[in-house]
């Protein structure tokens, strides 16, 4: 394993771990997440609850995909960043 591969592995695990932890924290308090999303005023009221459940799940999936180097993990993170 080359130095570049080791650096890439460490970056994948770090970024994936950050997304995983962030998603786990949010999924245990979806009501607070819905309030936070509502405070931005960008989402209609009817979409707050579904969005407060969907975003943490997507973060967890993206984190796991990055950690285990599953194709598409980085694409999912870029899509989440666009939200």
N, C-alpha and C positions, 0 to 999 in steps of 0.2 A: 504494500500500500504506500503510495507516494505521499509527500507532504500536502500536495494539493487535494488529494482525496481525503486526507484526514481533516483538513480545514473545511472542506465541503461537508463532511459528515458532522463535524461539530456545529457548523452554522445551521444545517438542517435540523439537528436535534434541538438546538437552542431556540430557533424560530418556531419549530413545531411544538416544543414544550411551552413556549409563551402563549401560543394560540390555544393549546390544550387547557392550560391553567385558566386562561381568561374565559374560555367557554364554560368550563366547569363552575367557575365562580358565578357567572351570569345565569346558568341554568338553575341554580339553587335559589335565586331571587328574581324570578321573572317579573314580578310586580314592580320592583324597583327599576328594572330595565325598561319596562313599559312607560313608567313615569319619566325616566330620563329621555327616552325616545320622543315622548310627547312634548317635553320641554323644548326640543329643537323646532317643533312646529312644521316639520316637513312631511309627516305621514298622517293620513286621515285617521280619525278616531277608531273606525271599525277595523283597521289593520294593525293596531298596536299589539293586541294579545297574540295573534298569529306570528307577527314579526318578533316579538319578545321570546317566543319559543324557537323560531326558526334560526335566528342569528347565532345563538349559542351552539346549537346542534351543528351548524355549518362550520363554526370555528373549531369545534372538537374534531369533526371529520377532516378538515383541512390540516389540523395539527397532526393527527395520526397519519395522514397521507404523507406529510413531509417527513415525519420521524421514520416511517417505514419505506420511504422512497417509492411511493406508489405514484405512477404517472398521473399528472393532473393536479397534484397537491398545490403546486405553486400557482397554477392557473386559478384554482378556487380561491386562493388567498388574494390574488389580484382582483378577482371579481368581488370579493368581500370588501376590499379596500375601496372599490368604486361605489359601494353603498354608503 
